[in-house]
Every structure is written in C-alpha cells, then in structure tokens.
Amino acid sequence: MQDTHKSRDHGGGIDAAAARYGGARADWLDLSTGINPVPYPIGHIPEHAWTSLPDQAALDRLLSAARSFWDVPAGAGIIAANGASALIAQMPRLAQRGRVSIPGPTYNEHAAAFRAAGWNVGDNDANARVAVHPNNPDGRLWTDAELTGADLTIIDESFCDTCPEESHIDRATEPGVVVLKSFGKFWGLAGLRLGFAIARPETCASLSEALGPWSVSGPALQIGAVALEDRAWAEMTRVRLARDATRLDAMLEAKGATLIGGTSLFRTYAVPDAAEWQDRLAQAQIWTRIFPYSGTWLRLGLPGGEDDWHRLWRALP
C-alpha cells in the first residue's frame, strides 16, 4: 500500500493537539519540530515580489547566494524549489527503479517517496542510498566511506547548517550524488517553503524540468537571498543554538532523561514512558514529538524566549 502524507508521522499538528487538550493555537508552545525558534528577520519585501511572476534576476541572486553560503563546488549545479519536500518527491526518478537503502529510524518522507514510485525500501543490495546528515532524530553523522557504492546517493543536509564543517557538499560533483538543503529549519522560516538540490549540472537540469517554471515564489526568492547573504547572522545563530541545546540537555537530564542525540535545533531523549511525558507536557499546552517505533524516545526543539524556558521547566515531569 502506498503512503499518503496524512498517514505519515511528523512534528507540528498544533491544531490537533489543541482540539485534544484544549486552548487556542496561540496558547501553545510548539517544541515538536526542529525549527529555529528565533527566525531570520524578514524585513521589507518589495511589492513586485508579490505582484509579478518571479523573474530570472531574483532567481540568479538566490542561487548565487546559496552557492556562496554552502561553498558549492564549481563543477556542481544548484536549483531551488518550494521546499526540500518537493525535491525529495523527485529523487526516485533519478535512477532506474530498484531497491533503495534508507537506514532508520530517519525522516520518513524519503521512504514514502521511493515507495510511491514503486521502489523497494531495504538495507541490502541497493542501487540507491539515502542518508540524512545529520540524521533526524538521533543526529547521526555519515562518513564518506558509508556513502559510496550506489548508483544514486542522496545526502539530505536539511539540518547541516548547524555544523557546516560536517557537510558532504564536495561530493556534489560526483555522478549520482545529490545533496539536499532546507532553508526553513536553520533560518526558522519553514512556512516560506524553500529548498535546494546540489548535484551535477545535468541532474539539476532534469530536476528543474520536472519541477516546471516558477517553482519558488517571489517573496521566497527575496527573503532567501538576503538571509543567505547575511553570514554574520548565521554565525551568531550557530553560537546561540549550541548554547541553548546545552541548556536544554541540562534541563532534561535534571529530570531524569538521557540524551540519545540530535542537533542544536532538536534533541532526542530517552525517558521511561515517552507518551506519558508528552501527555504531561501537553496538559500545560507544550507540544513535543514521540515516535511510533519507540516507546521511550522524546524529541524536543528549542524554546525561544526566557518565558518559554521557564514554562517548560515548570511543566516537566
């Protein structure tokens, strides 16, 4: 049976949580995602970004900023799309249908995309491989040696902006390698829907053709370019996220949780009963993430302001 997005497990879902536990959406503190709680300041968006079709100059500026920010090799191409999910859905078409290795537990949209395209998802004798790097939800980092030997290798670096020194971007010139980047998480603007694929030029051309024209909105082109050009903000944000991740670890460990792993945008802990912890926090209108494959794993994103930190501490079991 093919997956549908309604049946797949994700963070978010505040409306459903509010319907179950009460309160208005605005009352809830959403810690169920790995999205930066202090987003990039959007600033002024020119009127033409809203009223005109996205133009080539705006796209060129965005791609130039992205190429510079991620140190994309000269021999690699880069394309933008309306979110990394739109690109993930296109990955199965880049190789002949067969078996794909997607070591889990990990972000479930990759397996769903390959299954929908008629692939078999397994671990052995695979002609395609997907590695989420760092992995969601345990933060695993993949080595070069682990990312070889397949006709198609997809390296999803949606959370790698917290640790750019770990990026496999230099692999993007190799045949069959695609590096994916997500803008919404590190910059805290998930609703903007902006993602990138970096690969050999012919692979990018094929993906671009499949996505069609105007795959990124005018406002997203503007905001994405400005944000990617702002290196100072990125550097300060990495420092703040690392500090806050350490603070969250100390807070949860003081309550008896054990760190499993994560990134500085989300942390995954082992607790005696994850569903019970989630329920306890939801009673205080704080939403967290649990997983259908584990009764003990609980994932939290970072609180934003001091009031949110104090609120979490008071609500923890």
C-alpha positions in Angstrom: 0.0 0.0 0.0 1.3 3.4 -0.9 1.9 6.0 1.8 -0.2 9.2 2.0 1.1 12.3 3.7 -1.9 12.1 6.1 -0.7 8.8 7.5 2.9 9.7 8.0 4.3 10.8 11.3 5.6 14.4 11.6 6.1 17.1 14.1 3.7 20.0 14.3 0.0 19.4 14.4 -0.8 22.1 16.9 -4.4 22.3 15.8 -5.0 18.6 16.5 -3.2 19.0 19.9 -5.4 21.9 20.8 -8.5 20.0 19.9 -7.5 17.2 22.2 -6.1 19.1 25.1 -7.8 22.5 24.8 -6.6 26.0 24.4 -6.3 28.2 21.3 -3.4 27.7 18.9 -1.7 30.9 20.2 -1.7 29.4 23.7 0.6 26.5 22.7 4.4 26.2 22.8 5.4 24.0 19.9 8.6 22.1 20.6 7.7 19.2 18.3 9.8 20.5 15.3 13.4 21.2 14.7 12.8 24.8 13.6 14.8 27.7 14.9 12.5 29.5 17.3 14.3 32.8 16.6 13.7 33.3 12.9 15.6 35.4 10.5 14.1 38.9 10.4 12.2 39.1 7.1 12.4 42.9 6.7 10.9 44.7 3.7 9.7 42.8 0.7 9.3 44.8 -2.5 5.8 45.0 -3.8 6.9 43.5 -7.2 7.9 40.3 -5.4 4.1 39.8 -4.7 2.6 41.2 -7.8 4.9 39.9 -10.6 5.9 36.5 -11.7 9.3 35.5 -10.2 12.0 36.8 -12.5 15.3 35.4 -13.6 17.4 38.1 -11.9 15.9 37.3 -8.5 16.4 33.6 -9.0 20.0 34.2 -10.1 20.7 36.2 -7.0 19.3 33.5 -4.7 21.3 30.7 -6.4 24.4 32.8 -6.3 23.9 33.5 -2.5 23.3 29.8 -1.9 26.3 28.7 -3.9 28.5 31.0 -1.9 27.0 30.2 1.5 27.3 26.4 1.1 30.7 26.6 -0.8 29.2 24.7 -3.8 31.9 23.3 -6.0 32.4 25.0 -9.3 31.6 21.8 -11.2 28.2 21.3 -9.5 24.8 22.8 -10.4 22.2 24.1 -8.0 18.4 24.5 -8.2 15.8 25.9 -5.8 12.3 24.5 -5.2 9.3 25.2 -2.9 10.8 23.3 0.0 13.0 20.3 0.3 10.0 18.0 0.3 9.2 18.9 -3.3 12.7 17.8 -4.2 12.5 14.6 -2.1 9.5 13.6 -4.1 11.6 13.9 -7.3 14.5 11.8 -6.1 13.2 8.4 -7.2 13.1 9.4 -10.9 16.9 10.0 -10.9 17.8 6.3 -11.2 16.3 3.1 -12.6 13.7 1.7 -10.2 15.1 -0.9 -7.9 16.0 -1.1 -4.2 16.9 1.9 -2.0 18.7 1.7 1.3 17.3 4.2 3.8 18.8 3.3 7.2 16.4 4.2 10.0 15.0 5.5 12.1 15.0 8.6 10.0 12.9 11.3 8.3 10.1 9.3 6.7 9.4 11.3 3.6 12.3 9.7 1.8 10.9 6.1 2.1 7.4 7.4 1.2 8.7 9.0 -2.0 10.5 5.9 -3.1 7.6 3.5 -2.3 5.2 5.8 -4.1 7.5 5.5 -7.2 7.5 1.7 -7.0 10.9 1.1 -5.3 11.6 -1.5 -2.7 13.0 0.0 0.5 15.6 -2.1 2.3 19.1 -2.2 3.5 20.9 -4.7 1.3 21.9 -4.9 -2.4 20.5 -1.4 -3.0 21.2 0.6 -6.2 20.2 3.8 -4.4 21.0 5.1 -0.9 19.6 7.9 1.2 21.5 9.4 4.2 20.0 12.1 6.4 23.1 14.0 7.6 22.8 14.9 10.5 20.1 12.3 11.0 16.7 13.1 12.3 16.0 12.2 15.1 19.3 10.9 16.6 21.8 13.3 15.0 24.0 10.6 13.4 26.7 11.8 11.0 27.6 9.8 8.0 31.2 9.3 6.8 32.4 9.4 3.2 33.1 5.6 3.3 29.4 5.0 4.2 28.2 7.0 1.2 29.8 5.1 -1.6 28.9 2.2 -3.9 25.4 3.1 -5.1 24.2 4.4 -8.5 22.2 7.1 -6.7 23.2 8.7 -3.4 21.0 11.3 -1.8 22.6 13.2 1.1 19.9 15.2 3.0 21.6 18.0 4.8 18.5 19.8 6.0 20.0 20.1 9.5 23.6 20.5 8.5 23.7 24.3 8.7 24.2 23.9 12.4 27.5 22.1 11.7 28.7 23.2 8.2 32.1 21.7 8.8 30.4 18.3 8.5 28.9 18.9 5.1 29.5 16.5 2.2 29.0 19.3 -0.3 32.3 18.4 -2.1 30.6 15.2 -3.2 28.1 17.1 -5.3 30.2 16.9 -8.5 30.2 13.0 -8.4 27.9 11.1 -10.7 24.7 10.1 -9.0 25.2 12.2 -5.9 22.6 14.8 -4.8 22.9 17.0 -1.7 19.7 18.5 -0.4 19.4 21.6 1.7 16.4 23.0 3.6 16.1 26.7 4.2 13.2 26.7 6.7 14.8 25.0 9.6 18.1 26.9 10.4 16.6 30.3 9.4 13.3 29.5 11.2 11.1 30.2 8.2 9.5 26.8 7.4 6.4 28.4 6.1 8.4 30.1 3.3 8.9 26.7 1.7 12.3 26.9 0.2 14.8 24.1 -0.5 17.8 23.3 -2.8 19.3 20.4 -4.7 23.0 20.4 -5.5 24.4 17.9 -8.0 26.0 17.6 -11.4 24.5 20.2 -13.9 22.7 17.5 -15.9 21.0 16.2 -12.8 19.9 19.7 -11.8 18.6 20.3 -15.3 16.5 17.2 -15.2 15.1 18.1 -11.8 14.4 21.7 -12.9 12.5 20.4 -15.9 10.4 18.2 -13.7 9.6 21.0 -11.3 8.4 23.4 -14.0 8.7 27.2 -14.1 8.3 29.5 -11.1 8.9 26.7 -8.5 9.9 29.4 -6.0 7.7 32.3 -5.1 8.9 35.9 -5.5 8.9 36.6 -1.7 10.9 33.4 -1.1 13.5 34.5 -3.7 13.8 37.8 -2.0 14.0 36.6 1.6 16.2 33.6 0.8 18.8 35.7 -1.0 19.0 38.3 1.8 19.3 35.7 4.5 21.9 33.6 2.7 24.0 36.7 2.2 23.9 37.5 5.9 26.9 35.5 7.2 27.0 37.4 10.5 23.5 36.3 11.4 24.3 32.7 10.6 27.5 32.7 12.7 25.7 34.3 15.7 22.8 31.9 15.3 25.1 28.8 15.5 26.6 30.1 18.7 23.1 30.7 20.2 21.7 27.4 19.1 24.7 25.5 20.6 24.3 27.3 23.9 20.6 26.6 24.0 21.0 23.0 23.1 23.4 22.5 26.0 20.9 24.3 28.3 18.1 22.0 27.2 20.2 18.9 27.8 20.9 20.1 31.3 17.3 20.8 32.0 16.0 17.4 30.7 18.8 15.4 32.4 18.0 17.0 35.7 14.6 15.5 35.3 16.0 12.0 34.6 16.0 12.0 30.8 19.0 10.6 28.9 20.3 12.2 25.7 20.1 10.0 22.7 21.4 12.6 20.2 20.3 15.3 17.9 21.5 18.6 16.5 21.5 22.1 18.0 18.0 22.5 16.5 16.4 19.5 18.2 17.3 17.0 21.0 16.1 13.4 21.4 16.0 11.9 24.8 15.2 8.5 26.4 12.6 8.7 29.1 10.7 5.9 30.9 7.4 6.5 29.0 7.5 8.9 26.1 3.7 9.0 25.6 3.3 9.8 29.3 5.8 12.6 29.2 4.2 14.0 26.0 0.8 13.9 27.7 2.1 15.6 30.8 3.6 18.4 28.8 0.5 18.7 26.6 -1.6 19.3 29.7 0.5 22.5 30.0 -0.1 23.2 26.3 3.5 22.3 25.3 3.7 20.0 22.3 6.6 17.6 21.8 7.4 14.7 19.5 7.2 11.0 20.1 7.7 8.2 17.6 5.7 5.2 16.6 8.8 2.9 16.6 9.9 3.8 20.2 8.1 3.9 23.5 10.9 5.8 25.2 12.2 8.4 22.7 11.0 12.0 23.2 12.2 14.8 20.9 12.2 18.5 21.8 13.0 21.5 19.7 14.4 24.6 21.5 12.3 27.1 23.4 12.7 30.7 22.3 12.4 33.4 24.9 13.0 33.1 28.6 9.3 32.8 29.4 9.2 29.7 27.2 12.2 28.2 29.0 10.6 28.8 32.4 7.3 27.4 31.2 9.0 24.2 30.0 10.8 23.7 33.3 7.7 24.1 35.3 5.8 21.6 33.2 8.4 18.8 33.0 7.5 15.6 35.0 
